[in-house]
């Protein structure tokens, strides 16, 4: 084999190896993203959830979604020039409040740098095949978690009556200082979040205790009330 052919063979081998590594990182990142999809959507046709849509987030300026209500902390960071470069995303995923001090994102962060790298690799290369496979949290036998409450037309007046316990921590004004703001949340996401606490998908002793006493009608009413508050 000539030196030129040998060099080409080595180059091809290296390229194939790198491509395989990239694909493996993408697949690992897709699995890891399941912890993010409770609050974030990937499909650009589906809009936002509790958190902003993350499609094409890598390289995007912070707080750039025009149809999402960002926390004051995130808006301040955006005014300071924050952009979601891979490096900044890595820092944010590791410890959100070290990057945006007053973020309303109730996520402690991921310590493992390899996992953070895989998530960023996935977000950088997400494509139609990933969107087809991307599904939100589900309940038994693949049913949507909280489906019973979602089928009910919640009564905002009843929700206001029930909300007295909620607003001992969460503010009716929608402020997110220390405690995530829940005013204006999409109805389905609000219901889904409460049922994830109720069924121990999300771990938080206080929220699990509170939701344990709520039935479908109560959850639907609270979702209707806090969603309506956001429109005022």
C-alpha positions as CSV (number, residue, x, y, z in Angstrom):
1,X,0.0,0.0,0.0
2,X,1.3,3.4,-0.9
3,X,2.0,6.1,1.7
4,X,-0.9,8.2,0.3
5,X,-3.4,5.3,0.5
6,X,-2.2,4.4,4.0
7,X,-2.7,8.0,5.1
8,X,-6.2,8.1,3.5
9,X,-7.1,4.8,5.3
10,X,-6.0,6.2,8.6
11,X,-7.9,9.4,8.1
12,X,-11.1,7.5,7.2
13,X,-10.7,5.3,10.2
14,X,-10.3,8.3,12.5
15,X,-13.3,10.1,10.9
16,X,-15.5,7.0,11.3
17,X,-14.4,6.7,15.0
18,X,-15.2,10.3,15.7
19,X,-18.6,9.9,14.0
20,X,-19.4,6.9,16.1
21,X,-18.4,8.8,19.3
22,X,-20.6,11.7,18.3
23,X,-23.5,9.4,17.6
24,X,-23.0,7.6,21.0
25,X,-22.9,11.0,22.8
26,X,-26.1,12.0,21.0
27,X,-27.9,8.8,22.1
28,X,-26.8,9.1,25.7
29,X,-27.9,12.8,25.7
30,X,-31.3,11.8,24.4
31,X,-31.8,9.4,27.3
32,X,-30.5,12.0,29.8
33,X,-32.9,14.6,28.4
34,X,-35.8,12.7,29.8
35,X,-35.2,14.5,33.1
36,X,-35.5,17.8,31.3
37,X,-38.7,17.1,29.3
38,X,-40.9,17.4,32.4
39,X,-40.5,21.2,31.9
40,X,-39.1,21.7,28.4
41,X,-40.4,20.9,24.9
42,X,-38.1,20.1,22.0
43,X,-40.5,20.2,19.1
44,X,-40.6,23.7,17.6
45,X,-44.3,23.2,16.6
46,X,-45.4,22.6,20.2
47,X,-44.3,25.9,21.8
48,X,-43.3,26.2,25.4
49,X,-44.1,24.3,28.6
50,X,-43.3,25.3,32.1
51,X,-39.9,26.2,30.8
52,X,-39.0,27.6,27.3
53,X,-38.7,25.4,24.2
54,X,-35.1,24.2,23.8
55,X,-35.1,23.5,20.1
56,X,-32.0,25.1,18.6
57,X,-31.0,26.5,22.0
58,X,-27.3,26.0,21.5
59,X,-25.8,29.3,20.4
60,X,-29.0,31.2,21.1
61,X,-29.1,34.4,23.2
62,X,-30.6,33.9,26.6
63,X,-34.3,34.8,27.1
64,X,-34.8,34.9,23.3
65,X,-38.2,33.2,23.1
66,X,-40.7,36.0,22.4
67,X,-43.7,34.0,23.6
68,X,-42.2,32.9,27.0
69,X,-42.4,34.7,30.3
70,X,-38.9,34.6,31.7
71,X,-37.9,35.3,35.2
72,X,-36.4,38.7,36.0
73,X,-33.1,37.0,36.7
74,X,-33.0,35.5,33.2
75,X,-34.0,38.8,31.6
76,X,-31.2,40.6,33.6
77,X,-28.7,37.9,32.4
78,X,-29.8,38.4,28.8
79,X,-29.4,42.1,29.1
80,X,-25.9,41.5,30.3
81,X,-25.1,39.5,27.1
82,X,-25.6,35.9,28.2
83,X,-25.6,33.5,25.2
84,X,-26.1,29.8,25.4
85,X,-22.8,28.7,24.0
86,X,-21.8,25.1,24.9
87,X,-19.5,26.4,27.6
88,X,-22.3,28.5,29.2
89,X,-24.8,25.7,28.9
90,X,-22.3,23.4,30.6
91,X,-22.0,25.9,33.5
92,X,-25.8,26.4,33.7
93,X,-26.6,22.7,33.7
94,X,-24.0,22.1,36.4
95,X,-25.4,24.8,38.7
96,X,-28.1,27.1,37.3
97,X,-27.9,29.7,40.0
98,X,-24.2,30.2,39.5
99,X,-25.0,31.5,36.0
100,X,-28.3,33.2,36.6
101,X,-28.6,34.1,40.3
102,X,-32.3,34.6,40.4
103,X,-33.4,31.9,37.9
104,X,-36.8,30.4,38.7
105,X,-35.6,27.0,37.3
106,X,-36.0,24.6,40.2
107,X,-33.2,22.2,39.2
108,X,-30.2,21.5,41.3
109,X,-27.9,20.7,38.4
110,X,-25.9,17.8,37.1
111,X,-22.4,17.1,38.7
112,X,-21.2,14.7,36.1
113,X,-19.4,16.6,33.3
114,X,-19.8,13.7,30.9
115,X,-23.5,13.7,31.3
116,X,-23.6,17.5,30.8
117,X,-21.5,17.1,27.6
118,X,-23.9,14.4,26.3
119,X,-27.0,16.5,26.9
120,X,-25.3,19.5,25.1
121,X,-24.3,17.2,22.2
122,X,-27.9,16.0,21.9
123,X,-29.3,19.6,22.0
124,X,-26.7,20.6,19.3
125,X,-27.7,17.9,16.9
126,X,-31.4,17.2,17.6
127,X,-33.3,16.3,14.4
128,X,-36.7,15.1,13.2
129,X,-35.9,11.5,14.2
130,X,-35.5,12.7,17.8
131,X,-38.7,14.7,17.8
132,X,-40.6,11.7,16.6
133,X,-39.3,9.7,19.5
134,X,-39.7,12.5,22.0
135,X,-42.7,12.0,24.3
136,X,-43.8,13.6,27.5
137,X,-44.1,11.8,30.8
138,X,-46.8,9.1,30.9
139,X,-48.7,7.2,33.4
140,X,-49.7,3.5,33.7
141,X,-49.9,1.6,30.4
142,X,-48.6,4.7,28.5
143,X,-51.5,7.0,29.4
144,X,-50.8,10.7,30.0
145,X,-50.1,11.3,33.6
146,X,-53.0,13.4,35.1
147,X,-55.3,12.5,32.2
148,X,-58.3,12.4,34.4
149,X,-57.8,16.0,35.6
150,X,-57.0,17.2,32.1
151,X,-60.4,16.0,31.0
152,X,-62.1,18.2,33.5
153,X,-63.0,21.8,32.9
154,X,-61.6,23.3,36.1
155,X,-63.5,25.9,38.1
156,X,-61.2,28.9,38.7
157,X,-63.3,30.1,41.7
158,X,-62.9,26.7,43.4
159,X,-59.2,26.9,42.5
160,X,-58.9,30.3,44.2
161,X,-60.5,28.8,47.4
162,X,-58.0,25.9,47.3
163,X,-55.0,28.2,46.5
164,X,-54.6,29.5,50.1
165,X,-52.2,26.7,50.9
166,X,-50.3,27.2,47.6
167,X,-49.7,30.9,48.2
168,X,-48.0,30.4,51.5
169,X,-45.0,29.8,49.3
170,X,-45.9,30.6,45.7
171,X,-46.9,34.2,45.1
172,X,-50.1,35.3,43.4
173,X,-48.1,38.2,41.9
174,X,-46.1,35.6,39.9
175,X,-42.8,36.6,41.4
176,X,-40.2,33.9,41.5
177,X,-37.9,35.0,44.3
178,X,-36.6,31.8,45.8
179,X,-39.8,29.8,45.0
180,X,-40.7,29.1,41.4
181,X,-43.6,31.2,40.1
182,X,-46.6,29.2,39.0
183,X,-48.9,32.0,37.7
184,X,-49.7,31.6,34.1
185,X,-48.5,28.1,33.7
186,X,-50.1,26.2,30.8
187,X,-53.0,24.2,32.3
188,X,-51.7,20.8,31.1
189,X,-48.2,21.4,32.5
190,X,-49.6,22.5,35.8
191,X,-51.7,19.3,36.1
192,X,-48.8,17.1,35.0
193,X,-46.4,18.6,37.5
194,X,-48.8,18.1,40.4
195,X,-49.4,14.5,39.5
196,X,-45.7,13.9,39.2
197,X,-45.4,15.0,42.8
198,X,-48.4,13.0,43.7
199,X,-47.0,9.8,42.2
200,X,-43.4,10.4,43.3
201,X,-42.0,11.0,39.9
202,X,-40.8,14.3,41.3
203,X,-39.2,14.2,44.7
204,X,-40.2,17.0,47.1
205,X,-41.6,16.1,50.6
206,X,-43.8,19.2,51.0
207,X,-45.3,19.0,47.5
208,X,-45.8,15.3,47.8
209,X,-47.7,15.8,51.1
210,X,-49.9,18.6,49.6
211,X,-50.7,16.8,46.4
212,X,-51.6,13.5,48.3
213,X,-54.8,15.2,49.4
214,X,-55.8,16.5,45.9
215,X,-58.1,14.7,43.6
216,X,-58.7,15.3,39.8
217,X,-61.3,18.0,40.4
218,X,-59.0,19.9,42.8
219,X,-56.0,19.8,40.6
220,X,-58.0,20.9,37.6
221,X,-59.4,23.8,39.5
222,X,-56.0,25.0,40.7
223,X,-54.6,24.7,37.2
224,X,-57.5,26.8,35.9
225,X,-57.1,29.4,38.6
226,X,-53.3,30.0,38.3
227,X,-53.5,29.9,34.5
228,X,-56.2,32.6,34.6
229,X,-54.1,34.7,36.9
230,X,-51.4,34.9,34.3
231,X,-53.9,36.4,31.8
232,X,-54.7,39.3,34.1
